[in-house]
Amino acid sequence: MLIFLVGYAGSGKSSLGKRLARRLGVKFIDTDKEVELSEGASVADIFHYGGEEYFRKSERMTVERVANDGIDMVVATGGGLPTWQDNMEWMIRSGIVIYLRRSPEQILSRLSAYGREKRPMFRGKSDEELLVFMRQQMAERERFYRMAHYEVDCTTMCDDDVVEMIVNKL
């Protein structure tokens, strides 16, 4: 079983994905980490020097490679991956897609200083500016995220409960 976790940056795809993979006894990968390994550079540097188009192509090649491995796993995708070309449709055909939904306020409260710094789109913004930015971008991406097989509202649940809900849905 191939499970793709989608949602906005900071929604918990990586942290919940690791827990879910442990619970299911399968492999876990994070597409951002995989792209960084294959490119030998951070996501921020890839965006800066190669541009978003180059990064999105690297992301797509990563998820295709993972799917072709034929191994059961949980895949934490980048927040923008479902919005590029036919990525969301491709993931829906290739596995089970789960949308982890959180409010911008909750995401902001979960972000560490490192979490803000490692995401180029969050850098240099005050809390107020970041909330406005996140609300706008989340609204643009919502139509893609909502195509997922399952949607999990993580707002009122602890991480363990989210994992159990996903296991029950599967």
C-alpha positions in Angstrom: 0.0 0.0 0.0 1.3 3.4 -1.0 0.0 6.3 1.1 0.6 9.9 0.2 0.1 12.6 2.9 -0.8 16.0 1.5 -1.5 19.3 3.1 -0.1 22.7 3.7 3.5 23.2 4.9 3.6 22.7 8.7 0.4 20.6 8.8 2.3 17.6 10.2 2.8 15.4 7.1 6.4 14.5 8.2 5.8 14.0 11.9 2.5 12.2 11.5 3.8 10.3 8.5 6.6 8.8 10.6 4.2 7.8 13.3 1.8 6.3 10.8 4.5 4.3 9.1 5.7 2.9 12.4 2.1 2.0 13.3 1.6 0.2 9.9 5.1 -1.3 9.9 6.0 0.2 6.6 8.7 2.5 5.3 8.5 6.3 5.5 9.9 8.9 3.2 9.7 12.6 3.0 9.8 13.9 -0.6 11.7 17.1 0.5 14.4 15.0 2.1 14.6 12.7 -0.9 14.9 15.6 -3.3 17.6 17.1 -1.1 19.5 13.8 -1.1 19.3 13.4 -4.9 20.2 17.0 -5.6 22.8 17.5 -2.9 21.3 20.8 -1.8 18.6 22.1 0.5 15.1 22.8 -0.8 15.7 26.5 -0.2 18.9 26.4 -2.3 17.2 24.4 -5.1 14.4 27.0 -5.2 16.9 29.8 -5.1 19.3 28.5 -7.8 17.2 26.2 -9.9 13.8 27.8 -9.5 10.4 26.4 -8.6 10.0 24.6 -11.9 13.2 22.6 -11.5 12.3 21.8 -7.9 8.8 20.6 -8.9 10.2 18.3 -11.6 12.6 16.8 -9.0 9.7 16.2 -6.7 7.7 14.5 -9.4 10.6 12.2 -10.3 11.0 11.4 -6.6 7.4 10.3 -6.2 7.5 8.3 -9.4 10.6 6.5 -8.3 9.1 5.7 -4.9 5.9 4.4 -6.5 7.9 2.2 -8.9 9.8 0.7 -6.0 6.6 -1.3 -5.3 7.2 -1.2 -1.5 4.5 -0.4 1.1 5.2 3.0 2.5 4.0 6.3 3.7 5.1 9.4 1.7 5.0 12.9 3.2 4.8 15.2 0.2 5.8 18.8 -0.1 2.9 21.3 0.4 3.0 22.4 -3.2 3.5 19.0 -4.9 -0.3 18.3 -5.3 -0.8 21.6 -7.1 1.8 21.1 -9.9 0.7 19.8 -13.2 -1.1 16.4 -12.8 0.6 15.4 -9.6 -2.6 15.0 -7.5 -4.3 12.9 -10.2 -1.2 10.8 -10.5 -1.0 10.2 -6.7 -4.7 9.3 -6.6 -4.2 6.7 -9.3 -1.0 5.4 -7.7 -2.0 5.0 -4.0 -4.2 6.4 -1.3 -4.0 10.1 -0.7 -4.8 11.6 2.7 -5.3 15.4 3.2 -4.2 16.6 6.6 -6.1 19.8 7.2 -5.1 22.4 9.8 -5.9 26.1 10.3 -3.2 28.7 9.5 -3.3 29.7 13.2 -2.6 26.2 14.3 0.2 25.7 11.8 1.8 29.0 12.9 1.7 27.9 16.5 3.4 24.6 15.6 6.2 26.1 13.6 9.6 26.4 15.3 12.1 29.0 14.4 13.9 26.4 12.3 10.6 25.3 10.7 10.1 28.9 9.6 13.6 29.4 8.4 13.8 26.2 6.3 10.7 27.2 4.3 11.7 29.9 1.9 8.1 31.2 1.5 7.9 31.8 5.3 11.1 33.6 5.8 11.2 37.2 6.8 7.5 37.5 7.5 5.9 38.7 10.8 3.3 36.5 12.3 0.5 38.7 10.9 2.1 38.7 7.4 2.6 35.0 7.5 -1.1 34.4 8.5 -2.3 36.5 5.6 0.1 34.7 3.2 -0.9 31.3 4.5 -4.6 32.0 4.3 -4.3 33.1 0.6 -2.1 30.2 -0.4 -4.1 27.6 1.4 -7.3 28.9 -0.3 -5.5 28.5 -3.7 -4.4 25.0 -2.9 -7.5 23.7 -1.2 -9.1 22.5 -4.4 -6.2 20.2 -5.0 -6.0 18.9 -1.4 -9.7 18.2 -1.4 -9.3 15.7 -4.2 -7.7 13.3 -1.7 -9.3 10.0 -1.0 -9.6 11.0 2.7 -9.6 14.3 4.6 -8.6 14.4 8.2 -9.2 17.6 10.2 -6.3 17.6 12.6 -7.3 20.8 14.3 -8.9 19.3 17.4 -7.0 16.0 17.7 -3.7 15.0 19.1 -1.2 13.3 16.8 -1.9 9.9 18.2 -5.6 10.3 17.5 -4.9 11.4 14.0 -2.8 8.3 13.3 -5.5 6.1 14.8 -8.2 7.8 12.6 -6.1 7.2 9.5 -5.5 3.6 10.4 -9.2 3.1 10.9 -10.0 4.7 7.5 -7.5 2.5 5.8 
